[in-house]
Amino acid sequence: MSDKPKTEIIIVHETVLQSYLVDTSTFILFLALIGIGVYLDSTAMQWIGAFVGFFTIAGRANRKRRMSIDEAHKRLDELEASL
């Protein structure tokens, strides 16, 4: 196995509007997949839309906690020291 370090994403600044836009786009994706399935009378498309939505919600619920700027700096220093 490879000892490649795990990729981490640290968002230093995100406005409330940006957060709402991400949440809204996730909801629209979920709604669109199910809606297209209803429009096409495709049960499979509706189920796929539901699975995508549930996995997306579960993934967002498992996000790591948000960091303050000081905590993010500390984490970046730890990552840099480990290189």
Distance bins in CASP14 RR format, pairs under 12 A and 6 or more apart:
PFRMAT RR
TARGET T0000
AUTHOR 0000-0000-0000
RMODE 2
METHOD distances of the structure
MODEL  1
3 82 0 0 0 0 0 1 0 0 0 0 0
5 78 0 0 0 0 0 1 0 0 0 0 0
5 79 0 0 0 0 1 0 0 0 0 0 0
5 80 0 0 0 0 0 1 0 0 0 0 0
5 82 1 0 0 1 0 0 0 0 0 0 0
5 83 0 0 0 0 1 0 0 0 0 0 0
6 64 0 0 0 0 0 1 0 0 0 0 0
6 79 0 0 0 0 0 1 0 0 0 0 0
6 82 0 0 0 0 0 1 0 0 0 0 0
7 79 0 0 0 0 0 1 0 0 0 0 0
8 64 0 0 0 0 1 0 0 0 0 0 0
8 67 0 0 0 0 0 1 0 0 0 0 0
8 72 0 0 0 0 0 1 0 0 0 0 0
8 75 1 0 0 1 0 0 0 0 0 0 0
8 76 0 0 0 0 1 0 0 0 0 0 0
8 78 0 0 0 0 0 1 0 0 0 0 0
8 79 1 0 0 1 0 0 0 0 0 0 0
8 82 0 0 0 0 0 1 0 0 0 0 0
9 63 0 0 0 0 0 1 0 0 0 0 0
9 64 0 0 0 0 1 0 0 0 0 0 0
9 66 0 0 0 0 0 1 0 0 0 0 0
9 67 0 0 0 0 0 1 0 0 0 0 0
9 72 0 0 0 0 0 1 0 0 0 0 0
9 75 0 0 0 0 0 1 0 0 0 0 0
9 76 0 0 0 0 0 1 0 0 0 0 0
9 79 0 0 0 0 0 1 0 0 0 0 0
10 64 0 0 0 0 1 0 0 0 0 0 0
10 65 0 0 0 0 0 1 0 0 0 0 0
10 66 0 0 0 0 1 0 0 0 0 0 0
10 67 1 0 0 1 0 0 0 0 0 0 0
10 68 0 0 0 0 0 1 0 0 0 0 0
10 69 0 0 0 0 1 0 0 0 0 0 0
10 71 0 0 0 0 1 0 0 0 0 0 0
10 72 1 0 1 0 0 0 0 0 0 0 0
10 73 0 0 0 0 1 0 0 0 0 0 0
10 74 0 0 0 0 0 1 0 0 0 0 0
10 75 1 0 0 1 0 0 0 0 0 0 0
10 76 1 0 0 1 0 0 0 0 0 0 0
10 77 0 0 0 0 0 1 0 0 0 0 0
10 78 0 0 0 0 0 1 0 0 0 0 0
10 79 0 0 0 0 1 0 0 0 0 0 0
11 18 0 0 0 0 1 0 0 0 0 0 0
11 19 0 0 0 0 1 0 0 0 0 0 0
11 22 0 0 0 0 0 1 0 0 0 0 0
11 63 0 0 0 0 0 1 0 0 0 0 0
11 64 0 0 0 0 0 1 0 0 0 0 0
11 65 0 0 0 0 0 1 0 0 0 0 0
11 66 1 0 0 1 0 0 0 0 0 0 0
11 67 0 0 0 0 1 0 0 0 0 0 0
11 68 0 0 0 0 0 1 0 0 0 0 0
11 69 0 0 0 0 0 1 0 0 0 0 0
11 71 0 0 0 0 0 1 0 0 0 0 0
11 72 0 0 0 0 1 0 0 0 0 0 0
11 75 0 0 0 0 0 1 0 0 0 0 0
12 66 0 0 0 0 0 1 0 0 0 0 0
12 67 0 0 0 0 1 0 0 0 0 0 0
12 68 0 0 0 0 1 0 0 0 0 0 0
12 69 1 0 0 1 0 0 0 0 0 0 0
12 70 0 0 0 0 0 1 0 0 0 0 0
12 71 0 0 0 0 0 1 0 0 0 0 0
12 72 1 0 1 0 0 0 0 0 0 0 0
12 73 0 0 0 0 1 0 0 0 0 0 0
12 75 0 0 0 0 0 1 0 0 0 0 0
12 76 0 0 0 0 1 0 0 0 0 0 0
13 19 0 0 0 0 0 1 0 0 0 0 0
13 66 0 0 0 0 0 1 0 0 0 0 0
13 67 0 0 0 0 0 1 0 0 0 0 0
13 68 0 0 0 0 0 1 0 0 0 0 0
13 69 0 0 0 0 1 0 0 0 0 0 0
13 72 0 0 0 0 1 0 0 0 0 0 0
14 20 0 0 0 0 0 1 0 0 0 0 0
14 21 0 0 0 0 0 1 0 0 0 0 0
14 22 0 0 0 0 1 0 0 0 0 0 0
14 23 0 0 0 0 0 1 0 0 0 0 0
14 66 0 0 0 0 1 0 0 0 0 0 0
14 67 0 0 0 0 0 1 0 0 0 0 0
14 69 0 0 0 0 0 1 0 0 0 0 0
14 72 0 0 0 0 0 1 0 0 0 0 0
15 21 0 0 0 0 1 0 0 0 0 0 0
15 22 0 0 0 0 0 1 0 0 0 0 0
16 22 0 0 0 0 0 1 0 0 0 0 0
16 23 0 0 0 0 0 1 0 0 0 0 0
17 23 0 0 0 0 0 1 0 0 0 0 0
17 24 0 0 0 0 0 1 0 0 0 0 0
18 24 0 0 0 0 0 1 0 0 0 0 0
18 25 0 0 0 0 0 1 0 0 0 0 0
19 25 0 0 0 0 0 1 0 0 0 0 0
19 26 0 0 0 0 0 1 0 0 0 0 0
19 60 0 0 0 0 0 1 0 0 0 0 0
19 63 0 0 0 0 0 1 0 0 0 0 0
19 66 0 0 0 0 1 0 0 0 0 0 0
20 26 0 0 0 0 0 1 0 0 0 0 0
20 27 0 0 0 0 0 1 0 0 0 0 0
21 27 0 0 0 0 0 1 0 0 0 0 0
21 28 0 0 0 0 0 1 0 0 0 0 0
22 28 0 0 0 0 0 1 0 0 0 0 0
22 29 0 0 0 0 0 1 0 0 0 0 0
22 56 0 0 0 0 0 1 0 0 0 0 0
22 60 0 0 0 0 1 0 0 0 0 0 0
22 63 0 0 0 0 0 1 0 0 0 0 0
23 29 0 0 0 0 0 1 0 0 0 0 0
23 30 0 0 0 0 0 1 0 0 0 0 0
23 56 0 0 0 0 0 1 0 0 0 0 0
23 57 0 0 0 0 0 1 0 0 0 0 0
23 60 0 0 0 0 1 0 0 0 0 0 0
24 30 0 0 0 0 0 1 0 0 0 0 0
24 31 0 0 0 0 0 1 0 0 0 0 0
25 31 0 0 0 0 0 1 0 0 0 0 0
25 32 0 0 0 0 0 1 0 0 0 0 0
25 56 0 0 0 0 0 1 0 0 0 0 0
25 60 0 0 0 0 0 1 0 0 0 0 0
26 32 0 0 0 0 0 1 0 0 0 0 0
26 33 0 0 0 0 0 1 0 0 0 0 0
26 52 0 0 0 0 1 0 0 0 0 0 0
26 53 1 0 0 1 0 0 0 0 0 0 0
26 54 0 0 0 0 0 1 0 0 0 0 0
26 55 0 0 0 0 0 1 0 0 0 0 0
26 56 1 0 1 0 0 0 0 0 0 0 0
26 57 0 0 0 0 1 0 0 0 0 0 0
26 58 0 0 0 0 0 1 0 0 0 0 0
26 59 0 0 0 0 0 1 0 0 0 0 0
26 60 1 0 0 1 0 0 0 0 0 0 0
26 61 0 0 0 0 0 1 0 0 0 0 0
27 33 0 0 0 0 0 1 0 0 0 0 0
27 34 0 0 0 0 0 1 0 0 0 0 0
27 52 0 0 0 0 0 1 0 0 0 0 0
27 53 0 0 0 0 1 0 0 0 0 0 0
27 56 0 0 0 0 1 0 0 0 0 0 0
27 57 0 0 0 0 1 0 0 0 0 0 0
27 60 0 0 0 0 0 1 0 0 0 0 0
28 34 0 0 0 0 0 1 0 0 0 0 0
28 35 0 0 0 0 0 1 0 0 0 0 0
28 36 0 0 0 0 0 1 0 0 0 0 0
28 53 0 0 0 0 0 1 0 0 0 0 0
28 56 0 0 0 0 0 1 0 0 0 0 0
29 35 0 0 0 0 0 1 0 0 0 0 0
29 36 0 0 0 0 0 1 0 0 0 0 0
29 48 0 0 0 0 0 1 0 0 0 0 0
29 49 0 0 0 0 1 0 0 0 0 0 0
29 52 1 0 0 1 0 0 0 0 0 0 0
29 53 1 0 0 1 0 0 0 0 0 0 0
29 55 0 0 0 0 0 1 0 0 0 0 0
29 56 1 0 0 1 0 0 0 0 0 0 0
29 57 0 0 0 0 0 1 0 0 0 0 0
30 36 0 0 0 0 0 1 0 0 0 0 0
30 46 0 0 0 0 0 1 0 0 0 0 0
30 48 0 0 0 0 0 1 0 0 0 0 0
30 49 1 0 0 1 0 0 0 0 0 0 0
30 50 0 0 0 0 1 0 0 0 0 0 0
30 51 0 0 0 0 0 1 0 0 0 0 0
30 52 1 0 0 1 0 0 0 0 0 0 0
30 53 1 0 1 0 0 0 0 0 0 0 0
30 54 0 0 0 0 1 0 0 0 0 0 0
30 55 0 0 0 0 0 1 0 0 0 0 0
30 56 1 0 0 1 0 0 0 0 0 0 0
30 57 0 0 0 0 1 0 0 0 0 0 0
30 60 0 0 0 0 0 1 0 0 0 0 0
31 37 0 0 0 0 0 1 0 0 0 0 0
31 38 0 0 0 0 0 1 0 0 0 0 0
31 39 0 0 0 0 0 1 0 0 0 0 0
31 46 0 0 0 0 0 1 0 0 0 0 0
31 49 0 0 0 0 1 0 0 0 0 0 0
31 50 0 0 0 0 0 1 0 0 0 0 0
31 52 0 0 0 0 0 1 0 0 0 0 0
31 53 0 0 0 0 1 0 0 0 0 0 0
31 56 0 0 0 0 0 1 0 0 0 0 0
32 38 0 0 0 0 0 1 0 0 0 0 0
32 39 0 0 0 0 0 1 0 0 0 0 0
32 45 0 0 0 0 0 1 0 0 0 0 0
32 46 0 0 0 0 0 1 0 0 0 0 0
32 48 0 0 0 0 0 1 0 0 0 0 0
32 49 0 0 0 0 1 0 0 0 0 0 0
32 52 0 0 0 0 1 0 0 0 0 0 0
32 53 0 0 0 0 0 1 0 0 0 0 0
33 39 0 0 0 0 0 1 0 0 0 0 0
33 40 0 0 0 0 0 1 0 0 0 0 0
33 42 0 0 0 0 0 1 0 0 0 0 0
33 44 0 0 0 0 0 1 0 0 0 0 0
33 45 1 0 0 1 0 0 0 0 0 0 0
33 46 1 0 0 1 0 0 0 0 0 0 0
33 47 0 0 0 0 1 0 0 0 0 0 0
33 48 1 0 0 1 0 0 0 0 0 0 0
33 49 1 1 0 0 0 0 0 0 0 0 0
33 50 0 0 0 0 1 0 0 0 0 0 0
33 51 0 0 0 0 1 0 0 0 0 0 0
33 52 1 0 1 0 0 0 0 0 0 0 0
33 53 1 0 0 1 0 0 0 0 0 0 0
33 54 0 0 0 0 0 1 0 0 0 0 0
33 55 0 0 0 0 0 1 0 0 0 0 0
33 56 0 0 0 0 0 1 0 0 0 0 0
34 40 0 0 0 0 0 1 0 0 0 0 0
34 42 0 0 0 0 0 1 0 0 0 0 0
34 43 0 0 0 0 0 1 0 0 0 0 0
34 44 0 0 0 0 0 1 0 0 0 0 0
34 45 1 0 0 1 0 0 0 0 0 0 0
34 46 1 0 1 0 0 0 0 0 0 0 0
34 47 0 0 0 0 1 0 0 0 0 0 0
34 48 0 0 0 0 1 0 0 0 0 0 0
34 49 1 0 1 0 0 0 0 0 0 0 0
34 50 1 0 0 1 0 0 0 0 0 0 0
34 51 0 0 0 0 0 1 0 0 0 0 0
34 52 0 0 0 0 1 0 0 0 0 0 0
34 53 0 0 0 0 1 0 0 0 0 0 0
34 54 0 0 0 0 0 1 0 0 0 0 0
35 41 0 0 0 0 0 1 0 0 0 0 0
35 42 0 0 0 0 1 0 0 0 0 0 0
35 45 0 0 0 0 1 0 0 0 0 0 0
35 46 1 0 0 1 0 0 0 0 0 0 0
35 48 0 0 0 0 0 1 0 0 0 0 0
35 49 0 0 0 0 1 0 0 0 0 0 0
35 50 0 0 0 0 0 1 0 0 0 0 0
36 42 1 0 0 1 0 0 0 0 0 0 0
36 44 0 0 0 0 0 1 0 0 0 0 0
36 45 1 0 1 0 0 0 0 0 0 0 0
36 46 0 0 0 0 1 0 0 0 0 0 0
36 48 0 0 0 0 1 0 0 0 0 0 0
36 49 0 0 0 0 1 0 0 0 0 0 0
36 52 0 0 0 0 0 1 0 0 0 0 0
37 43 1 0 0 1 0 0 0 0 0 0 0
37 44 0 0 0 0 1 0 0 0 0 0 0
37 45 1 1 0 0 0 0 0 0 0 0 0
37 46 1 0 1 0 0 0 0 0 0 0 0
37 47 0 0 0 0 1 0 0 0 0 0 0
37 48 0 0 0 0 1 0 0 0 0 0 0
37 49 1 0 0 1 0 0 0 0 0 0 0
37 50 0 0 0 0 0 1 0 0 0 0 0
38 45 0 0 0 0 1 0 0 0 0 0 0
38 46 1 0 0 1 0 0 0 0 0 0 0
38 47 0 0 0 0 0 1 0 0 0 0 0
38 49 0 0 0 0 0 1 0 0 0 0 0
38 50 0 0 0 0 0 1 0 0 0 0 0
39 45 0 0 0 0 1 0 0 0 0 0 0
39 46 0 0 0 0 0 1 0 0 0 0 0
40 46 0 0 0 0 1 0 0 0 0 0 0
40 48 0 0 0 0 0 1 0 0 0 0 0
42 48 0 0 0 0 1 0 0 0 0 0 0
42 49 0 0 0 0 0 1 0 0 0 0 0
43 49 0 0 0 0 0 1 0 0 0 0 0
43 50 0 0 0 0 0 1 0 0 0 0 0
44 50 0 0 0 0 0 1 0 0 0 0 0
44 51 0 0 0 0 0 1 0 0 0 0 0
45 51 0 0 0 0 0 1 0 0 0 0 0
45 52 0 0 0 0 0 1 0 0 0 0 0
46 52 0 0 0 0 0 1 0 0 0 0 0
46 53 0 0 0 0 0 1 0 0 0 0 0
47 53 0 0 0 0 0 1 0 0 0 0 0
47 54 0 0 0 0 0 1 0 0 0 0 0
48 54 0 0 0 0 0 1 0 0 0 0 0
48 55 0 0 0 0 0 1 0 0 0 0 0
49 55 0 0 0 0 1 0 0 0 0 0 0
49 56 0 0 0 0 1 0 0 0 0 0 0
49 57 0 0 0 0 0 1 0 0 0 0 0
50 56 0 0 0 0 0 1 0 0 0 0 0
50 57 0 0 0 0 0 1 0 0 0 0 0
51 57 0 0 0 0 0 1 0 0 0 0 0
51 58 0 0 0 0 0 1 0 0 0 0 0
52 58 0 0 0 0 0 1 0 0 0 0 0
52 59 0 0 0 0 0 1 0 0 0 0 0
53 59 0 0 0 0 1 0 0 0 0 0 0
53 60 0 0 0 0 1 0 0 0 0 0 0
53 61 0 0 0 0 0 1 0 0 0 0 0
54 60 0 0 0 0 0 1 0 0 0 0 0
54 61 0 0 0 0 0 1 0 0 0 0 0
55 61 0 0 0 0 0 1 0 0 0 0 0
55 62 0 0 0 0 0 1 0 0 0 0 0
56 62 0 0 0 0 0 1 0 0 0 0 0
56 63 0 0 0 0 0 1 0 0 0 0 0
57 63 0 0 0 0 0 1 0 0 0 0 0
64 71 0 0 0 0 0 1 0 0 0 0 0
64 72 0 0 0 0 0 1 0 0 0 0 0
64 75 0 0 0 0 0 1 0 0 0 0 0
65 71 0 0 0 0 1 0 0 0 0 0 0
65 72 0 0 0 0 0 1 0 0 0 0 0
65 75 0 0 0 0 0 1 0 0 0 0 0
66 72 0 0 0 0 1 0 0 0 0 0 0
66 75 0 0 0 0 0 1 0 0 0 0 0
67 73 0 0 0 0 1 0 0 0 0 0 0
67 74 0 0 0 0 1 0 0 0 0 0 0
67 75 1 0 0 1 0 0 0 0 0 0 0
67 76 0 0 0 0 1 0 0 0 0 0 0
67 78 0 0 0 0 0 1 0 0 0 0 0
68 74 0 0 0 0 1 0 0 0 0 0 0
68 75 0 0 0 0 0 1 0 0 0 0 0
69 75 0 0 0 0 0 1 0 0 0 0 0
69 76 0 0 0 0 0 1 0 0 0 0 0
70 76 0 0 0 0 0 1 0 0 0 0 0
70 77 0 0 0 0 0 1 0 0 0 0 0
71 77 0 0 0 0 0 1 0 0 0 0 0
71 78 0 0 0 0 0 1 0 0 0 0 0
72 78 0 0 0 0 0 1 0 0 0 0 0
72 79 0 0 0 0 0 1 0 0 0 0 0
73 79 0 0 0 0 0 1 0 0 0 0 0
73 80 0 0 0 0 0 1 0 0 0 0 0
74 80 0 0 0 0 0 1 0 0 0 0 0
74 81 0 0 0 0 0 1 0 0 0 0 0
75 81 0 0 0 0 0 1 0 0 0 0 0
75 82 0 0 0 0 0 1 0 0 0 0 0
76 82 0 0 0 0 0 1 0 0 0 0 0
76 83 0 0 0 0 0 1 0 0 0 0 0
77 83 0 0 0 0 0 1 0 0 0 0 0
END
